[in-house]
Amino acid sequence: MKNLSIENVIERDPEKVSGQWVFRGTRVPLAALFENLKDGASIDQFLEWFPGVKREQVLAILDHEMASLNQLTVA
């Protein structure tokens, strides 16, 4: 799997979905991924429900978020 930079995975445009972050090339809000995962959906189910989103995009988002968590410090 090739590593995608976050800039190649998501985009934000005031003219698209009220300016929410969406998967690049789609109108699927990034929040939809986290909401569905939180509700118990698998990545495969999410991809089935949102066919415009690619597996590589989902994995890049999850990798990005994991890296962000690893940089957090707790006081």
Secondary structure, DSSP 8 states (H G I E B T S, - for coil): -----GGGTEEE-TTSGGG-EEETTS--BHHHHHHHHHTT--HHHHHHHSTTS-HHHHHHHHHHHHHHHHT----
